[in-house]
Amino acid sequence: MKIARFTVSGGEPRFGIVDETEIVVLVGDPMFVGYETTEERVPLDATVKLLAPVIPRSKVVAVGKNYADHAAEMGGEAPTTPLIFLKPNTSVIGPGDAIQLPRESSQVEHEGELAIVIGSIARDVKKEDYADVVFGYTIANDVTARDIQKADGQWARAKGYDTFCPLGPVIETEFDFSNAAIEVRVDGELRQSGNTSQMIHSIPEIIAFASSVWTLLPGDVILTGTPAGVGPFTDGQKVEVSIEGLGLLSNPAKNR
């Protein structure tokens, strides 16, 4: 089931189930009120704007160096346990929204990733119970100011700017993450190409590990790492992240 958060002609945000060329409008956020519909159907046309399918209640958890080829291109070995960090929920934007490039950075880079959307309060989750706390999956771009990351020696500022976490276009509640292709293109040029099967730390492991550190709340998002090929993009370029079975997340870049 594909869940969208959307507006029509600039109206109030609503939730719905994507049914081919239409959205079946839901009474409210299905994470909290279920899948009751209003019986209204909205055509997926130019009047509809898809929004970030979820705004995390508290945080975005991200995993670094979770693909061996990406760890190698960053000049190190993959960590033996998940390398986790936080991005603020204010970094989240939706499909088509502009990634705003900070004036103080000259090297902003893309990192296409599979994202997990948490659906219930999760603390000390066992690996075998991971599915009990997952609402669904979506696409993310873990945008990073690489020069600032190197200068600071830590990642909070470099990965935490406003607009540095595009999410979308929808949440898929029945996604098979075991073998899905991930690709990133900048102005149509293929930059990253990998597969979720190449993750070092699996999704059950990541959820168990993250929930042993922080209580995860409904709507929190976990980014699961990026394959090799990260690289810069600049003002006016378009970054597209695609994941097989989830669709395409596209965002333009714009100088702040």
N, C-alpha and C positions, 0 to 999 in steps of 0.2 A: 504494500500500500504506500502510495506517495503522498506525503502531507506537505501542503504549501501554506505559507503565510503571505498574504497579498493585500493589495489595495486595488480599488477600481476607480479610475478617474480621480486619484488623489484623495479618496475617502479614508475612513478609519481602517486600520489593519484588521483583517479577518483570517480565519483558518479554513482550509478545505482539503478535500481529497481530489487529487488529479485523476480524471477519468478521460484519457486520451485528449480530446480537444476542449474539454470543459473542466471546471472546478465545481465539485459538489460542496456547497458551503456548509460548514459545521457550526454548531451553536456557540462553541468557544474553543479554547485551546484543548486539543484532545489529550494532552498529557495530564490534564487535571479534571476535565469534564467528560472524557470519553468521545465516542464517535457519533453522537446524535446529530442528525442533519436538520437544516431548516427547510429542506426540500427545494431550495433555490439552486439553480445551476447557472454558472457564469462562464460565458465563452472565453477561452484563452486567446484573447486578441490584443490589439494595441492599447486598449483601455486598462488592461491588467498589468500591474507591476508586481513582480515577485520580490519579496523582501527576504532578508536573512530569515531562514525558517525557524530559528530559535535565537532568543537573546538570553545568554546564560544568566542565571539568577545571581551567581557569585563569581564564577571564574571560568577561564579556559585553561585546561591542563595540556601541556604539550610534551612530546617525547623527542629528544634529540638523538641523532646518530643511530636510528633504528634500522637502517639499511647499510649493509657492509660497504657497498660501493660509495655511498655518501660519506660514511665515516672516513673512508680512505681519501676521498677528494678534499676533506677538511683537514687532512694531515694527522690522523690518529686512528687508533683501533676502536672498534665498537665497544661500548661499556658492557660489563658483565651483568649489570642490572639496569633497568630502564633509567635513562637520564631525563628527569622530569623538571619542568619549569612552568611558570605561570604567565599568561597573557591576560590583561584586564578585559572585562566584558565591554568596555568602551572602545576596544580595538575592532569590534565586530561590525561589518557592513554586509550588504546583500549583493545579489547579482546586479551587474550594471552600475553599481556605485563606484565612484572614483577612489582609487588608492592615492592618498595625498602624500607626496614625496617631501620629506622634511628638508628645510633649507640647509641644515647642518650636515646632511649626508650627501655623498656623491656616489654611493654604491648601494642602492636598494635592490634586493634580490628576491626572486620568487622561490617558493618551496611548496609544491603541490602535495596534498596529503589527504588520506582518508580520515574522516572525523566521526567519532562516536558521540551520540547524544544520550545523556543519562536520563532515565525516566523515573527514578525513585531515589529516596535517600539511601546512600550507600556508604557503609563504613565496614572496613575489614571484610570485604567480600572474598569468598573463596573462589579460586579459579573455576571450579566446576559449576559455580552458581552465577557466573558473570552475566548470563543472558537475562537473569531475573531483574537486573537493574538497567538494562539497555532499552531505550525507546526506539532508537533507529540509527541510521548512518547518513552522512552527507559529505559534501566535498569542502575542503578548506585550502586556503593559501596562507601559509605561515610566513608572511612577508617579513623580511629582515634587513635592517640597515647594517650591512656587513662591516663597513668601516667603523661604525660606532661600536659594534660588538667587539671588534678587535681592540679598539681604543679603551673601552671600559673594562675589559677583562671579565665581564659578566653580561647577562643577556636581557635584563629587565627593560632598559631603555630601547635597545636596538630592536626588540621584538614587540614592544608594548605601545608604540605610537597609535594614536587614533587612526582607524582605517586599515590597520595591519593584520586583520583577521577576516578576510572575506569568507562567507559561508553560503552554501546553497547548491543548486537552486531549490531543492526540496529535501525532505527527510524520507528515506526509504525504510520502512519498518521491517521488511522481510529480505534484507540484503545478505547475499552470500559473500563474505569477505575473504574466503579462502584462496581465491584465484582471480583477482580482478586487475585489469590493466590500468595503470595510471600514466597519463601523459600531460605535459605542460608545453604550450606553444606561446610564443611572443610574436605578435603580428604574423601569425601563421607558421613561423619557424619552429620546428620541433626542438625543444630544449631538454626535456626530461622524459624518460620512458622506463617504466618499471612495472612491478606487479606486487600486489599485496602478499603474495606467497613468499616474497623475499624478506619480509619483516624478520628481524632477529628476535624480538620479544613479541609474542603473540598478543592478540586482543584480550583473551582471558588473563594473561600474565600482567598486562598493563593495567587493567581494571583492578586486579587484586593488589598490585603494588601501589597505585595511586590512592586507592581507598584505605590503605594502611597508613597513609601520611595525612591526607585531608578527607574530611567528610564530603562526599560528593552529593550535590543537591539536584533535584529534578531540573532539567534544562542546562546543567553544566555540560561542557563539551570537552572531549579529549582528542587532541590531534596525535596521530600515530606515527609520525615520522615521514621523511621524504626520501625518494630514491636519488641517485646521482644526477648531476646536470644542472644544479642550481646556478643561477647567473643573474646579471643585472638587467633591469629595464628602466626606461626613462620616460619623461614627460611625453604624452601623446601616444604611447604604445599601448597595446591591448594584451592582457595576460589571460590565457584560457587554460583552465585545469579541467581535464576530463577523467572520469573514472567509469569503467565499464559497469553498466547497470545503474548508475546514479545520474548520468547526464553530464552537463557542461556548465562550469562556473566561469563567467567572463567578467573582467573588470578593466576599465581604462585606467591609465596612470596620469596624474596631474600634479604639477608643481604646486606646493602649498603657497 
